[in-house]
């Protein structure tokens, strides 16, 4: 009868909407990524007399005939992912394209996603944003892909692992611009946390501890170009000379200038050398 694309909780079962629950209860077949993950939701809802079919886009040609047959027989079919909204960095795109081609109009049941909560918690202007999903494994490829979007000054959202974040932080630290980062984990769960910092100054130990376990939604936004370029040389020179008189070392002055003026470390160092009289 109908084919539904159903959003399911990403960590908190209370986030399942009443409409999603109703649709799943009325479904004869549920397509899912991993049956063991889907069974937890099925058990929670007390669903019976339905068939779970494991689905990935490489199975679309073998599964499509079954979907069409059951649809003609008047059965409701739902597509879910392991967590969150299907198709967004999850399987399903190939199947939906083919269903539309066959004249079947899917029905979307909106609900939980990790992307929107991470944006809300970032503290960034999120009136516009760019979503990139998962990153390539290669650091060089990550650098290339990010480079296409970072200069837009819009928040760029990516789904990351610990190793991804390490590579991204290293990439950003070696650029001349300054970037704000917001990294969220355990979204909608009891231990939900967000770590925010700038690419030119952050506590490496805290970041290492924060990303030691789990999956993350990372948001990057380049500081406004005008803010990056407006450096008050007169003010910085005065401060450097004041600190010098107080017997601060060059390295200590660099750290202070980086923190107080929100500029890159290499630029701060060059200014200290320039104004050291």
C-alpha positions as CSV (number, residue, x, y, z in Angstrom):
1,X,0.0,0.0,0.0
2,X,2.6,2.6,1.1
3,X,6.4,2.8,1.4
4,X,7.7,4.8,4.4
5,X,11.1,6.3,5.2
6,X,11.0,6.3,9.0
7,X,13.4,8.2,11.3
8,X,14.2,6.3,14.5
9,X,16.0,7.4,17.7
10,X,19.8,8.0,17.7
11,X,20.2,7.1,21.4
12,X,17.0,8.0,23.3
13,X,14.0,5.8,22.6
14,X,11.7,8.5,23.9
15,X,12.5,10.5,20.8
16,X,10.5,8.1,18.6
17,X,7.5,10.1,17.4
18,X,3.9,8.8,17.8
19,X,3.5,8.9,14.0
20,X,6.7,6.8,13.5
21,X,5.5,4.2,16.1
22,X,2.1,4.0,14.4
23,X,3.6,3.5,10.9
24,X,6.0,0.8,12.1
25,X,3.2,-1.0,13.9
26,X,1.2,-1.0,10.7
27,X,4.2,-2.3,8.6
28,X,4.4,-5.8,7.3
29,X,8.0,-5.5,6.3
30,X,10.8,-3.3,7.8
31,X,14.0,-2.8,5.8
32,X,16.9,-2.2,8.1
33,X,20.7,-2.0,8.1
34,X,21.5,-4.5,10.8
35,X,18.8,-6.9,12.1
36,X,20.2,-7.0,15.6
37,X,19.9,-3.2,15.9
38,X,16.4,-3.2,14.5
39,X,15.3,-6.0,16.8
40,X,16.0,-3.7,19.9
41,X,13.4,-1.2,18.5
42,X,11.0,-3.9,17.5
43,X,11.2,-5.5,21.0
44,X,10.8,-2.0,22.6
45,X,7.6,-1.4,20.6
46,X,6.3,-4.9,21.0
47,X,5.9,-5.4,17.3
48,X,4.8,-8.8,16.0
49,X,3.9,-10.4,12.7
50,X,6.4,-8.5,10.7
51,X,9.4,-9.4,8.6
52,X,12.8,-7.8,9.0
53,X,15.0,-7.6,5.9
54,X,18.6,-6.4,6.0
55,X,19.2,-3.8,3.3
56,X,22.2,-2.1,1.8
57,X,22.3,-0.3,-1.5
58,X,24.3,-3.1,-3.1
59,X,21.2,-5.4,-2.6
60,X,18.7,-3.0,-4.3
61,X,18.3,-5.1,-7.5
62,X,17.5,-8.3,-5.6
63,X,15.2,-6.6,-3.0
64,X,13.3,-4.4,-5.4
65,X,11.1,-7.1,-6.9
66,X,10.0,-8.2,-3.3
67,X,9.2,-4.6,-2.5
68,X,7.1,-4.2,-5.6
69,X,5.3,-7.5,-5.1
70,X,4.4,-6.7,-1.5
71,X,3.4,-3.2,-2.4
72,X,0.9,-4.5,-5.0
73,X,-0.4,-6.9,-2.4
74,X,-1.4,-3.9,-0.3
75,X,1.3,-4.3,2.4
76,X,3.0,-1.3,4.2
77,X,6.8,-1.3,4.0
78,X,9.1,0.8,6.1
79,X,12.8,1.7,5.7
80,X,14.8,2.5,8.8
81,X,18.5,2.9,9.5
82,X,20.5,1.8,12.5
83,X,19.8,5.2,14.0
84,X,18.4,8.5,12.9
85,X,17.1,9.4,9.5
86,X,17.6,7.0,6.6
87,X,19.4,8.1,3.4
88,X,21.4,10.8,5.1
89,X,24.8,9.2,5.2
90,X,22.9,5.9,5.4
91,X,21.6,3.3,2.8
92,X,18.5,3.8,0.9
93,X,19.1,6.4,-1.9
94,X,19.3,3.8,-4.7
95,X,16.1,2.1,-3.6
96,X,14.1,5.3,-3.3
97,X,15.2,6.4,-6.8
98,X,14.0,3.0,-8.2
99,X,10.7,3.2,-6.4
100,X,10.0,6.7,-7.7
101,X,10.9,5.4,-11.2
102,X,8.3,2.6,-10.7
103,X,5.7,5.1,-9.8
104,X,5.7,4.6,-6.1
105,X,5.8,7.8,-4.0
106,X,7.6,7.2,-0.7
107,X,6.3,8.9,2.5
108,X,8.8,10.5,4.8
109,X,8.3,10.2,8.6
110,X,10.6,12.9,10.0
111,X,12.2,12.6,13.4
112,X,15.6,12.2,15.1
113,X,18.9,13.1,13.5
114,X,22.3,13.9,14.9
115,X,22.9,16.8,12.6
116,X,20.3,19.3,13.9
117,X,21.1,18.8,17.6
118,X,24.8,19.3,16.9
119,X,24.1,22.5,15.0
120,X,21.8,23.8,17.8
121,X,24.5,23.1,20.4
122,X,27.4,24.6,18.4
123,X,26.7,28.3,19.2
124,X,27.3,29.1,15.5
125,X,25.0,31.1,13.2
126,X,23.2,28.2,11.6
127,X,20.8,30.0,9.3
128,X,22.8,28.4,6.5
129,X,25.1,25.4,6.6
130,X,26.9,22.7,4.6
131,X,26.6,19.0,5.3
132,X,29.4,16.8,4.0
133,X,28.7,13.5,5.9
134,X,31.6,11.1,6.4
135,X,35.1,12.1,5.4
136,X,37.6,10.0,3.3
137,X,40.2,8.1,5.2
138,X,43.2,9.8,3.6
139,X,44.4,13.1,5.2
140,X,45.2,14.5,1.8
141,X,41.7,13.8,0.6
142,X,40.1,15.3,3.7
143,X,42.2,18.4,3.2
144,X,41.0,18.6,-0.4
145,X,37.4,18.1,0.3
146,X,37.3,20.5,3.3
147,X,39.2,23.1,1.2
148,X,36.2,23.3,-1.2
149,X,33.9,24.5,1.5
150,X,35.7,26.2,4.4
151,X,36.2,29.5,2.7
152,X,32.4,29.9,2.4
153,X,32.4,31.0,6.1
154,X,29.4,28.7,6.6
155,X,29.3,26.0,9.2
156,X,30.5,22.7,7.7
157,X,29.1,19.6,9.3
158,X,30.9,16.3,9.1
159,X,30.5,12.9,10.8
160,X,33.8,11.9,12.4
161,X,35.8,9.4,14.3
162,X,38.7,10.1,16.7
163,X,41.2,9.7,13.9
164,X,39.3,12.0,11.6
165,X,39.3,14.7,14.2
166,X,43.0,14.4,14.7
167,X,43.6,14.8,11.0
168,X,41.2,17.7,10.7
169,X,42.7,19.6,13.7
170,X,46.1,19.2,12.2
171,X,44.9,20.5,8.8
172,X,43.3,23.5,10.3
173,X,46.2,24.3,12.6
174,X,48.5,24.6,9.6
175,X,46.2,27.1,7.8
176,X,46.6,30.9,8.1
177,X,43.0,31.4,9.0
178,X,41.3,30.7,12.4
179,X,38.4,28.3,12.7
180,X,35.8,27.7,15.3
181,X,35.1,24.0,16.0
182,X,32.2,22.3,17.8
183,X,32.4,18.6,18.5
184,X,29.4,16.8,19.9
185,X,29.0,13.2,21.1
186,X,26.4,10.9,22.8
187,X,23.7,13.2,21.4
188,X,20.3,12.7,23.0
189,X,21.8,10.4,25.6
190,X,22.5,10.9,29.3
191,X,26.2,11.7,28.7
192,X,25.7,14.1,25.8
193,X,28.6,16.6,25.6
194,X,29.9,19.3,23.3
195,X,33.5,20.5,23.1
196,X,34.1,23.9,21.5
197,X,37.4,25.5,20.7
198,X,39.4,27.5,18.1
199,X,42.0,26.0,15.8
200,X,44.7,28.4,17.0
201,X,44.3,27.8,20.8
202,X,42.9,24.8,22.6
203,X,43.7,22.4,25.4
204,X,45.2,19.4,23.6
205,X,44.8,17.1,26.6
206,X,41.1,18.0,27.0
207,X,40.5,17.4,23.3
208,X,42.4,14.0,23.4
209,X,40.3,12.9,26.4
210,X,37.0,14.1,24.8
211,X,37.6,12.2,21.5
212,X,39.0,9.0,23.1
213,X,35.8,7.0,22.5
214,X,32.7,7.2,20.4
215,X,31.5,8.8,17.2
216,X,31.2,12.5,16.7
217,X,29.4,15.3,14.8
218,X,32.0,17.9,14.1
219,X,31.1,21.4,12.9
220,X,33.8,23.8,11.5
221,X,33.3,27.5,10.7
222,X,35.9,29.9,9.5
223,X,36.1,33.1,11.5
224,X,34.7,36.1,9.5
225,X,37.4,37.2,7.0
226,X,37.3,40.8,8.3
227,X,37.9,39.5,11.9
228,X,40.9,37.5,10.6
229,X,42.4,40.4,8.8
230,X,41.8,43.2,11.3
231,X,44.9,43.0,13.4
232,X,45.6,46.0,15.7
233,X,49.4,46.2,15.2
234,X,49.7,49.3,17.4
235,X,47.9,47.6,20.3
236,X,49.9,44.4,19.9
237,X,53.2,46.2,19.7
238,X,52.4,48.1,22.9
239,X,51.5,44.9,24.6
240,X,54.7,43.1,23.5
241,X,56.9,45.9,24.8
242,X,55.0,45.9,28.1
243,X,55.4,42.2,28.6
244,X,59.1,42.5,27.6
245,X,59.7,45.0,30.4
246,X,58.1,42.6,32.8
247,X,60.8,40.0,31.8
248,X,58.4,37.7,29.9
249,X,60.2,35.4,27.4
250,X,59.4,35.6,23.7
251,X,57.6,32.3,23.9
252,X,55.5,33.4,26.8
253,X,54.6,36.6,25.0
254,X,53.6,34.6,21.9
255,X,51.2,32.5,23.9
256,X,49.7,35.6,25.5
257,X,49.2,37.4,22.2
258,X,47.7,34.3,20.6
259,X,45.2,33.9,23.5
260,X,44.3,37.6,23.8
261,X,44.2,38.6,20.1
262,X,42.9,35.3,18.6
263,X,45.6,35.1,15.9
264,X,47.7,32.2,14.6
265,X,50.8,31.2,16.6
266,X,53.1,31.7,13.7
267,X,51.8,35.3,13.1
268,X,52.1,36.1,16.8
269,X,55.7,34.9,16.7
270,X,56.5,37.0,13.7
271,X,55.0,40.1,15.4
272,X,57.0,39.5,18.6
273,X,60.2,39.2,16.6
274,X,59.3,42.3,14.6
275,X,58.6,44.5,17.6
276,X,61.3,43.1,19.9
277,X,63.5,46.1,20.4
